[in-house]
Amino acid sequence: MQKNPGLAAVLSFFITGLGQIYNGQIGKGIALFVGAVVSGLLCAVVIGFILLPAVWLYGIYDAYRTAEKINRGAGEGAEGYAGR
């Protein structure tokens, strides 16, 4: 099934990991969401200020690129991406 890379990126912009879930990568989406929550909780510490934007930006980038790969059928194929 074709995926819209722009939509995947926008979903991850608003909720970290949602773009991955849209792409069928449930496990990766949950991991990114949990990472963002943990990073947010660590914002009281300096590392959180660095880690939160890094996890957030990676989620946006990864959602976009994965949707493109799914559309091309590249790499492992669309079936191989589900649940990661």
Chimera marker file (.cmm) of the C-alpha trace (Angstrom):
<marker_set name="trace">
<marker id="1" x="0.000" y="0.000" z="0.000" r="1" g="1" b="0" radius="0.5"/>
<marker id="2" x="1.342" y="3.433" z="-0.961" r="1" g="1" b="0" radius="0.5"/>
<marker id="3" x="2.265" y="5.803" z="1.860" r="1" g="1" b="0" radius="0.5"/>
<marker id="4" x="2.408" y="9.588" z="1.737" r="1" g="1" b="0" radius="0.5"/>
<marker id="5" x="5.879" y="10.656" z="2.945" r="1" g="1" b="0" radius="0.5"/>
<marker id="6" x="4.691" y="14.183" z="3.700" r="1" g="1" b="0" radius="0.5"/>
<marker id="7" x="1.808" y="12.912" z="5.825" r="1" g="1" b="0" radius="0.5"/>
<marker id="8" x="4.167" y="10.536" z="7.652" r="1" g="1" b="0" radius="0.5"/>
<marker id="9" x="6.465" y="13.463" z="8.468" r="1" g="1" b="0" radius="0.5"/>
<marker id="10" x="3.578" y="15.722" z="9.571" r="1" g="1" b="0" radius="0.5"/>
<marker id="11" x="2.177" y="13.010" z="11.836" r="1" g="1" b="0" radius="0.5"/>
<marker id="12" x="5.605" y="12.636" z="13.462" r="1" g="1" b="0" radius="0.5"/>
<marker id="13" x="5.849" y="16.417" z="13.766" r="1" g="1" b="0" radius="0.5"/>
<marker id="14" x="2.737" y="16.526" z="15.938" r="1" g="1" b="0" radius="0.5"/>
<marker id="15" x="3.217" y="13.239" z="17.831" r="1" g="1" b="0" radius="0.5"/>
<marker id="16" x="6.616" y="11.557" z="17.809" r="1" g="1" b="0" radius="0.5"/>
<marker id="17" x="6.276" y="8.013" z="16.472" r="1" g="1" b="0" radius="0.5"/>
<marker id="18" x="2.874" y="8.503" z="14.828" r="1" g="1" b="0" radius="0.5"/>
<marker id="19" x="4.453" y="8.650" z="11.358" r="1" g="1" b="0" radius="0.5"/>
<marker id="20" x="6.108" y="5.297" z="11.985" r="1" g="1" b="0" radius="0.5"/>
<marker id="21" x="2.787" y="3.819" z="13.120" r="1" g="1" b="0" radius="0.5"/>
<marker id="22" x="1.178" y="5.199" z="9.927" r="1" g="1" b="0" radius="0.5"/>
<marker id="23" x="3.947" y="3.432" z="7.968" r="1" g="1" b="0" radius="0.5"/>
<marker id="24" x="3.143" y="0.150" z="9.721" r="1" g="1" b="0" radius="0.5"/>
<marker id="25" x="6.167" y="0.222" z="12.034" r="1" g="1" b="0" radius="0.5"/>
<marker id="26" x="4.226" y="-0.147" z="15.281" r="1" g="1" b="0" radius="0.5"/>
<marker id="27" x="7.189" y="-1.169" z="17.449" r="1" g="1" b="0" radius="0.5"/>
<marker id="28" x="9.426" y="1.633" z="16.199" r="1" g="1" b="0" radius="0.5"/>
<marker id="29" x="6.613" y="4.163" z="16.637" r="1" g="1" b="0" radius="0.5"/>
<marker id="30" x="5.993" y="3.113" z="20.224" r="1" g="1" b="0" radius="0.5"/>
<marker id="31" x="9.741" y="3.156" z="20.956" r="1" g="1" b="0" radius="0.5"/>
<marker id="32" x="10.081" y="6.680" z="19.563" r="1" g="1" b="0" radius="0.5"/>
<marker id="33" x="7.034" y="7.864" z="21.512" r="1" g="1" b="0" radius="0.5"/>
<marker id="34" x="8.404" y="6.390" z="24.737" r="1" g="1" b="0" radius="0.5"/>
<marker id="35" x="11.812" y="7.921" z="23.957" r="1" g="1" b="0" radius="0.5"/>
<marker id="36" x="10.196" y="11.328" z="23.493" r="1" g="1" b="0" radius="0.5"/>
<marker id="37" x="8.264" y="11.012" z="26.756" r="1" g="1" b="0" radius="0.5"/>
<marker id="38" x="11.393" y="9.957" z="28.646" r="1" g="1" b="0" radius="0.5"/>
<marker id="39" x="13.361" y="12.774" z="27.005" r="1" g="1" b="0" radius="0.5"/>
<marker id="40" x="10.644" y="15.227" z="27.969" r="1" g="1" b="0" radius="0.5"/>
<marker id="41" x="10.823" y="14.060" z="31.560" r="1" g="1" b="0" radius="0.5"/>
<marker id="42" x="14.585" y="14.548" z="31.483" r="1" g="1" b="0" radius="0.5"/>
<marker id="43" x="14.229" y="18.165" z="30.350" r="1" g="1" b="0" radius="0.5"/>
<marker id="44" x="14.901" y="19.208" z="33.938" r="1" g="1" b="0" radius="0.5"/>
<marker id="45" x="18.391" y="17.909" z="33.242" r="1" g="1" b="0" radius="0.5"/>
<marker id="46" x="20.544" y="19.329" z="30.434" r="1" g="1" b="0" radius="0.5"/>
<marker id="47" x="20.633" y="16.031" z="28.510" r="1" g="1" b="0" radius="0.5"/>
<marker id="48" x="16.875" y="16.209" z="28.008" r="1" g="1" b="0" radius="0.5"/>
<marker id="49" x="17.191" y="19.509" z="26.154" r="1" g="1" b="0" radius="0.5"/>
<marker id="50" x="19.481" y="17.783" z="23.661" r="1" g="1" b="0" radius="0.5"/>
<marker id="51" x="17.815" y="14.379" z="23.552" r="1" g="1" b="0" radius="0.5"/>
<marker id="52" x="14.188" y="15.489" z="23.071" r="1" g="1" b="0" radius="0.5"/>
<marker id="53" x="14.751" y="17.480" z="19.850" r="1" g="1" b="0" radius="0.5"/>
<marker id="54" x="17.075" y="14.762" z="18.542" r="1" g="1" b="0" radius="0.5"/>
<marker id="55" x="14.461" y="12.020" z="19.019" r="1" g="1" b="0" radius="0.5"/>
<marker id="56" x="11.720" y="14.278" z="17.610" r="1" g="1" b="0" radius="0.5"/>
<marker id="57" x="13.709" y="15.229" z="14.477" r="1" g="1" b="0" radius="0.5"/>
<marker id="58" x="14.794" y="11.628" z="13.894" r="1" g="1" b="0" radius="0.5"/>
<marker id="59" x="11.154" y="10.527" z="14.060" r="1" g="1" b="0" radius="0.5"/>
<marker id="60" x="10.149" y="13.058" z="11.396" r="1" g="1" b="0" radius="0.5"/>
<marker id="61" x="13.059" y="12.120" z="9.122" r="1" g="1" b="0" radius="0.5"/>
<marker id="62" x="12.598" y="8.373" z="9.564" r="1" g="1" b="0" radius="0.5"/>
<marker id="63" x="8.835" y="8.490" z="8.918" r="1" g="1" b="0" radius="0.5"/>
<marker id="64" x="9.389" y="10.370" z="5.656" r="1" g="1" b="0" radius="0.5"/>
<marker id="65" x="12.199" y="8.116" z="4.414" r="1" g="1" b="0" radius="0.5"/>
<marker id="66" x="10.404" y="4.896" z="5.347" r="1" g="1" b="0" radius="0.5"/>
<marker id="67" x="7.252" y="5.976" z="3.497" r="1" g="1" b="0" radius="0.5"/>
<marker id="68" x="9.410" y="6.635" z="0.422" r="1" g="1" b="0" radius="0.5"/>
<marker id="69" x="11.057" y="3.200" z="0.721" r="1" g="1" b="0" radius="0.5"/>
<marker id="70" x="7.673" y="1.509" z="1.088" r="1" g="1" b="0" radius="0.5"/>
<marker id="71" x="6.429" y="3.304" z="-2.021" r="1" g="1" b="0" radius="0.5"/>
<marker id="72" x="9.499" y="2.215" z="-4.016" r="1" g="1" b="0" radius="0.5"/>
<marker id="73" x="9.357" y="-1.323" z="-2.685" r="1" g="1" b="0" radius="0.5"/>
<marker id="74" x="13.042" y="-0.892" z="-1.858" r="1" g="1" b="0" radius="0.5"/>
<marker id="75" x="15.021" y="-2.784" z="0.703" r="1" g="1" b="0" radius="0.5"/>
<marker id="76" x="13.002" y="-5.351" z="2.590" r="1" g="1" b="0" radius="0.5"/>
<marker id="77" x="9.704" y="-4.392" z="0.963" r="1" g="1" b="0" radius="0.5"/>
<marker id="78" x="6.570" y="-3.061" z="2.589" r="1" g="1" b="0" radius="0.5"/>
<marker id="79" x="5.911" y="-6.296" z="4.474" r="1" g="1" b="0" radius="0.5"/>
<marker id="80" x="9.364" y="-6.176" z="6.057" r="1" g="1" b="0" radius="0.5"/>
<marker id="81" x="8.746" y="-2.765" z="7.573" r="1" g="1" b="0" radius="0.5"/>
<marker id="82" x="5.599" y="-3.635" z="9.516" r="1" g="1" b="0" radius="0.5"/>
<marker id="83" x="6.074" y="-3.717" z="13.250" r="1" g="1" b="0" radius="0.5"/>
<marker id="84" x="9.600" y="-2.351" z="13.359" r="1" g="1" b="0" radius="0.5"/>
<link id1="1" id2="2" r="1" g="1" b="0" radius="0.2"/>
<link id1="2" id2="3" r="1" g="1" b="0" radius="0.2"/>
<link id1="3" id2="4" r="1" g="1" b="0" radius="0.2"/>
<link id1="4" id2="5" r="1" g="1" b="0" radius="0.2"/>
<link id1="5" id2="6" r="1" g="1" b="0" radius="0.2"/>
<link id1="6" id2="7" r="1" g="1" b="0" radius="0.2"/>
<link id1="7" id2="8" r="1" g="1" b="0" radius="0.2"/>
<link id1="8" id2="9" r="1" g="1" b="0" radius="0.2"/>
<link id1="9" id2="10" r="1" g="1" b="0" radius="0.2"/>
<link id1="10" id2="11" r="1" g="1" b="0" radius="0.2"/>
<link id1="11" id2="12" r="1" g="1" b="0" radius="0.2"/>
<link id1="12" id2="13" r="1" g="1" b="0" radius="0.2"/>
<link id1="13" id2="14" r="1" g="1" b="0" radius="0.2"/>
<link id1="14" id2="15" r="1" g="1" b="0" radius="0.2"/>
<link id1="15" id2="16" r="1" g="1" b="0" radius="0.2"/>
<link id1="16" id2="17" r="1" g="1" b="0" radius="0.2"/>
<link id1="17" id2="18" r="1" g="1" b="0" radius="0.2"/>
<link id1="18" id2="19" r="1" g="1" b="0" radius="0.2"/>
<link id1="19" id2="20" r="1" g="1" b="0" radius="0.2"/>
<link id1="20" id2="21" r="1" g="1" b="0" radius="0.2"/>
<link id1="21" id2="22" r="1" g="1" b="0" radius="0.2"/>
<link id1="22" id2="23" r="1" g="1" b="0" radius="0.2"/>
<link id1="23" id2="24" r="1" g="1" b="0" radius="0.2"/>
<link id1="24" id2="25" r="1" g="1" b="0" radius="0.2"/>
<link id1="25" id2="26" r="1" g="1" b="0" radius="0.2"/>
<link id1="26" id2="27" r="1" g="1" b="0" radius="0.2"/>
<link id1="27" id2="28" r="1" g="1" b="0" radius="0.2"/>
<link id1="28" id2="29" r="1" g="1" b="0" radius="0.2"/>
<link id1="29" id2="30" r="1" g="1" b="0" radius="0.2"/>
<link id1="30" id2="31" r="1" g="1" b="0" radius="0.2"/>
<link id1="31" id2="32" r="1" g="1" b="0" radius="0.2"/>
<link id1="32" id2="33" r="1" g="1" b="0" radius="0.2"/>
<link id1="33" id2="34" r="1" g="1" b="0" radius="0.2"/>
<link id1="34" id2="35" r="1" g="1" b="0" radius="0.2"/>
<link id1="35" id2="36" r="1" g="1" b="0" radius="0.2"/>
<link id1="36" id2="37" r="1" g="1" b="0" radius="0.2"/>
<link id1="37" id2="38" r="1" g="1" b="0" radius="0.2"/>
<link id1="38" id2="39" r="1" g="1" b="0" radius="0.2"/>
<link id1="39" id2="40" r="1" g="1" b="0" radius="0.2"/>
<link id1="40" id2="41" r="1" g="1" b="0" radius="0.2"/>
<link id1="41" id2="42" r="1" g="1" b="0" radius="0.2"/>
<link id1="42" id2="43" r="1" g="1" b="0" radius="0.2"/>
<link id1="43" id2="44" r="1" g="1" b="0" radius="0.2"/>
<link id1="44" id2="45" r="1" g="1" b="0" radius="0.2"/>
<link id1="45" id2="46" r="1" g="1" b="0" radius="0.2"/>
<link id1="46" id2="47" r="1" g="1" b="0" radius="0.2"/>
<link id1="47" id2="48" r="1" g="1" b="0" radius="0.2"/>
<link id1="48" id2="49" r="1" g="1" b="0" radius="0.2"/>
<link id1="49" id2="50" r="1" g="1" b="0" radius="0.2"/>
<link id1="50" id2="51" r="1" g="1" b="0" radius="0.2"/>
<link id1="51" id2="52" r="1" g="1" b="0" radius="0.2"/>
<link id1="52" id2="53" r="1" g="1" b="0" radius="0.2"/>
<link id1="53" id2="54" r="1" g="1" b="0" radius="0.2"/>
<link id1="54" id2="55" r="1" g="1" b="0" radius="0.2"/>
<link id1="55" id2="56" r="1" g="1" b="0" radius="0.2"/>
<link id1="56" id2="57" r="1" g="1" b="0" radius="0.2"/>
<link id1="57" id2="58" r="1" g="1" b="0" radius="0.2"/>
<link id1="58" id2="59" r="1" g="1" b="0" radius="0.2"/>
<link id1="59" id2="60" r="1" g="1" b="0" radius="0.2"/>
<link id1="60" id2="61" r="1" g="1" b="0" radius="0.2"/>
<link id1="61" id2="62" r="1" g="1" b="0" radius="0.2"/>
<link id1="62" id2="63" r="1" g="1" b="0" radius="0.2"/>
<link id1="63" id2="64" r="1" g="1" b="0" radius="0.2"/>
<link id1="64" id2="65" r="1" g="1" b="0" radius="0.2"/>
<link id1="65" id2="66" r="1" g="1" b="0" radius="0.2"/>
<link id1="66" id2="67" r="1" g="1" b="0" radius="0.2"/>
<link id1="67" id2="68" r="1" g="1" b="0" radius="0.2"/>
<link id1="68" id2="69" r="1" g="1" b="0" radius="0.2"/>
<link id1="69" id2="70" r="1" g="1" b="0" radius="0.2"/>
<link id1="70" id2="71" r="1" g="1" b="0" radius="0.2"/>
<link id1="71" id2="72" r="1" g="1" b="0" radius="0.2"/>
<link id1="72" id2="73" r="1" g="1" b="0" radius="0.2"/>
<link id1="73" id2="74" r="1" g="1" b="0" radius="0.2"/>
<link id1="74" id2="75" r="1" g="1" b="0" radius="0.2"/>
<link id1="75" id2="76" r="1" g="1" b="0" radius="0.2"/>
<link id1="76" id2="77" r="1" g="1" b="0" radius="0.2"/>
<link id1="77" id2="78" r="1" g="1" b="0" radius="0.2"/>
<link id1="78" id2="79" r="1" g="1" b="0" radius="0.2"/>
<link id1="79" id2="80" r="1" g="1" b="0" radius="0.2"/>
<link id1="80" id2="81" r="1" g="1" b="0" radius="0.2"/>
<link id1="81" id2="82" r="1" g="1" b="0" radius="0.2"/>
<link id1="82" id2="83" r="1" g="1" b="0" radius="0.2"/>
<link id1="83" id2="84" r="1" g="1" b="0" radius="0.2"/>
</marker_set>
